Structure formats: structure tokens, C-alpha cells
Amino acid sequence: MNAMTSEQRVITSKLGATPRLHALASWVPKTTRVFVDVGTNHAILPILVARRTRAKLSIGIDRSAHALQDAERKVRRSHCARRIALRLGDGLSGLAPDEVEVVCLAGLGSANMVEILRGGLAVMQQSWGSGTTVRLILHPLGCCARPRAFLAANGFELVADTTVMSRGRRCTVLVADRRP
């Protein structure tokens, strides 16, 4: 973990980063080139990743323009703006294969999560087809059977299946890699 300055610690605490978000960020390898947060909402996770890793780019995608306006303010205040891009979009559409390396989908229902993953399967296949290992960091709400079945059916190796307590709730985190 990169050492944070006292100013960065204060900014991180003001962001509202929960134990769940810290746990998700901890699964992003330090050598990551591009991190993608689908359903970024307020961009807290891309900010955490930009601070913890050497990722050249953290991309936050959301289909709500209102959420992205708030996210833009947070990114500007975080002093990480040159390493974070915010995009209006739905799922993995609009990503280039070289932007699909580490992808996080968190706080979505299992069916919606799998629908997004299926919709992004072509760009993920292009990415691992060009020699990139694709890592998925998933935090489904409710049952995890559908995301687990998607991972198994598409050649992903489960790296971690863990539970984090956050705000009095148990949060399942699945981490899976698909090697070229």
C-alpha cells in the first residue's frame, strides 16, 4: 500500500470510504495500468485506487449524469484528477480492449451484474485475447450463485471469495482472474 500523506488521509475520510470500499480497493494489484469501476456513483472507489496503486488510469462509469457531476467535484478535490476519467455510460460498453484490465462491479443485484458482464464479454475476450489478464472484483447484492456461474462458464479462476463487514452488513467479495 502506498503511504498516504496526512492530507490524503483527511480527504479519504471525508470521502466516506467504507470498509467495503477499502476491501474492494485492496484487490486491485499495485501494477494495474487501468482500473474500471462500473456504477461508480460518487467515484470514491476510483479515488481510493488512484491513491493506493500506480494505475495510470482509473475509469468511473455511471449512467447517471447527476451522480457523475458529484463525482467530478470529489475527483477535483482528491488531487487525483489527472489519473481519473469519468464517463457517462452503461456497463462495459464504450471501453476499448486495452482499458479492460481490472474491473469492479459493486453493489448491484446478481442478475443485473451478470447482464452487465455478459454485455461486456466481447471486449473482455478481446483484452485477454491480446495477452492481458482480466481481473473482476465483484460485490453482488444478495445471492452470489449467478455471478459464480458466469465466472465458471467463462474461464475465470476464483482468486478470493470473502466476506467483509461494513455498516453492520455482511458483504461478499468475489475476485476472479481470466488469463490469456
C-alpha positions as CSV (number, residue, x, y, z in Angstrom):
1,M,0.0,0.0,0.0
2,N,1.3,3.4,-0.9
3,A,1.9,5.7,2.1
4,M,-0.7,8.4,2.3
5,T,0.1,11.9,3.4
6,S,-1.9,13.3,6.3
7,E,-3.7,15.5,3.8
8,Q,-4.7,12.4,1.7
9,R,-5.9,10.6,4.9
10,V,-8.2,13.5,5.8
11,I,-9.5,13.7,2.2
12,T,-10.1,9.9,2.2
13,S,-12.0,10.1,5.5
14,K,-14.1,12.9,4.1
15,L,-14.9,10.9,1.0
16,G,-16.9,8.5,3.1
17,A,-14.9,5.4,2.2
18,T,-16.4,2.4,4.0
19,P,-14.7,-0.8,5.0
20,R,-16.4,-2.4,1.9
21,L,-14.8,0.1,-0.5
22,H,-11.4,-0.3,1.2
23,A,-11.7,-4.1,0.8
24,L,-12.6,-3.8,-2.9
25,A,-9.6,-1.4,-3.5
26,S,-7.3,-3.8,-1.7
27,W,-7.8,-6.4,-4.5
28,V,-6.5,-4.1,-7.2
29,P,-2.9,-5.1,-7.9
30,K,-0.4,-2.3,-7.4
31,T,0.9,-2.9,-11.0
32,T,-2.5,-2.2,-12.6
33,R,-2.5,0.0,-15.6
34,V,-6.2,0.6,-15.9
35,F,-8.9,0.2,-13.3
36,V,-12.6,0.4,-14.2
37,D,-15.5,1.0,-11.7
38,V,-18.8,0.2,-13.3
39,G,-21.6,2.1,-11.4
40,T,-19.1,4.4,-9.9
41,N,-21.8,6.7,-8.4
42,H,-19.6,9.2,-6.5
43,A,-16.2,8.0,-7.7
44,I,-14.9,7.1,-4.2
45,L,-13.5,3.8,-5.4
46,P,-11.5,5.2,-8.3
47,I,-10.1,7.8,-5.9
48,L,-9.0,5.1,-3.4
49,V,-7.5,3.1,-6.3
50,A,-5.6,6.1,-7.7
51,R,-4.1,6.7,-4.2
52,R,-3.2,3.0,-3.5
53,T,-1.8,1.9,-6.8
54,R,0.3,3.0,-9.7
55,A,-2.7,2.7,-12.0
56,K,-2.2,5.2,-14.8
57,L,-5.9,5.5,-15.2
58,S,-9.0,4.8,-13.1
59,I,-12.2,5.0,-15.1
60,G,-15.5,5.5,-13.3
61,I,-18.6,4.7,-15.4
62,D,-22.1,5.6,-14.4
63,R,-25.4,6.0,-16.3
64,S,-26.5,8.9,-14.1
65,A,-25.3,12.3,-15.2
66,H,-26.2,13.7,-11.7
67,A,-24.0,11.2,-10.0
68,L,-21.1,12.0,-12.3
69,Q,-21.4,15.7,-11.5
70,D,-20.9,14.9,-7.8
71,A,-18.1,12.5,-8.7
72,E,-16.4,15.3,-10.7
73,R,-16.3,17.5,-7.6
74,K,-14.9,14.7,-5.5
75,V,-12.2,13.9,-8.1
76,R,-11.1,17.5,-8.3
77,R,-10.8,17.8,-4.5
78,S,-8.9,14.5,-4.3
79,H,-5.8,15.8,-6.2
80,C,-6.0,12.7,-8.4
81,A,-7.9,14.3,-11.4
82,R,-5.2,13.6,-14.0
83,R,-5.4,9.8,-13.3
84,I,-9.2,9.5,-13.1
85,A,-11.6,9.6,-16.1
86,L,-15.4,9.7,-15.5
87,R,-17.7,8.5,-18.3
88,L,-21.4,8.5,-18.8
89,G,-22.3,5.0,-19.9
90,D,-23.9,1.7,-19.2
91,G,-21.7,-1.3,-18.2
92,L,-18.6,-2.0,-20.2
93,S,-19.9,-0.5,-23.4
94,G,-17.6,2.2,-24.6
95,L,-14.4,0.6,-23.3
96,A,-11.6,-0.3,-25.6
97,P,-9.9,-3.7,-25.1
98,D,-6.8,-2.1,-23.7
99,E,-9.0,-0.4,-21.0
100,V,-10.2,-3.8,-19.6
101,E,-7.7,-5.0,-17.1
102,V,-9.2,-4.7,-13.6
103,V,-13.0,-4.2,-13.5
104,C,-15.1,-3.8,-10.4
105,L,-18.9,-4.1,-10.2
106,A,-20.1,-3.5,-6.7
107,G,-23.5,-3.0,-5.0
108,L,-25.5,-4.4,-7.9
109,G,-28.1,-7.2,-7.8
110,S,-26.8,-10.6,-9.1
111,A,-29.0,-10.6,-12.2
112,N,-28.0,-7.1,-13.2
113,M,-24.4,-7.8,-12.6
114,V,-24.4,-10.9,-14.8
115,E,-26.3,-9.0,-17.5
116,I,-23.5,-6.3,-17.5
117,L,-20.8,-8.9,-17.6
118,R,-22.4,-10.7,-20.5
119,G,-22.8,-7.4,-22.3
120,G,-19.1,-6.8,-21.8
121,L,-17.9,-10.3,-22.6
122,A,-16.8,-9.4,-26.2
123,V,-14.5,-6.6,-25.0
124,M,-13.1,-8.8,-22.2
125,Q,-12.4,-11.5,-24.7
126,Q,-10.5,-9.1,-26.9
127,S,-8.5,-8.0,-23.9
128,W,-7.4,-11.5,-22.8
129,G,-7.0,-12.4,-26.5
130,S,-4.3,-9.8,-26.8
131,G,-2.5,-11.2,-23.8
132,T,-4.0,-9.3,-20.8
133,T,-5.1,-11.0,-17.7
134,V,-8.6,-9.6,-16.8
135,R,-9.4,-9.4,-13.1
136,L,-13.0,-9.0,-12.0
137,I,-13.8,-7.7,-8.5
138,L,-17.5,-8.3,-7.7
139,H,-19.7,-7.4,-4.8
140,P,-23.1,-8.7,-5.7
141,L,-26.1,-7.9,-3.5
142,G,-28.0,-11.0,-2.4
143,C,-27.2,-14.4,-3.8
144,C,-23.8,-15.0,-5.4
145,A,-24.8,-18.1,-7.4
146,R,-25.3,-16.3,-10.8
147,P,-22.0,-14.3,-10.7
148,R,-20.2,-17.5,-9.7
149,A,-21.8,-19.4,-12.5
150,F,-20.8,-16.7,-15.0
151,L,-17.2,-16.8,-13.8
152,A,-17.0,-20.6,-14.1
153,A,-18.7,-20.7,-17.5
154,N,-16.3,-18.1,-18.9
155,G,-13.0,-19.5,-17.7
156,F,-12.4,-17.2,-14.7
157,E,-10.4,-18.6,-11.8
158,L,-11.8,-17.6,-8.4
159,V,-8.9,-16.0,-6.5
160,A,-10.9,-14.9,-3.5
161,D,-14.4,-15.4,-2.0
162,T,-14.5,-13.4,1.2
163,T,-16.9,-11.5,3.4
164,V,-16.4,-8.0,4.8
165,M,-18.5,-6.3,7.5
166,S,-19.5,-2.8,6.5
167,R,-22.0,-0.7,8.2
168,G,-23.4,-3.7,10.1
169,R,-23.9,-5.8,6.9
170,R,-22.0,-8.7,5.5
171,C,-20.7,-8.0,2.0
172,T,-19.5,-10.8,-0.2
173,V,-16.5,-10.0,-2.4
174,L,-15.6,-12.3,-5.3
175,V,-12.3,-11.8,-7.1
176,A,-11.6,-13.7,-10.3
177,D,-8.9,-13.7,-12.9
178,R,-9.1,-14.8,-16.6
179,R,-5.7,-15.4,-18.0
180,P,-4.9,-15.2,-21.7
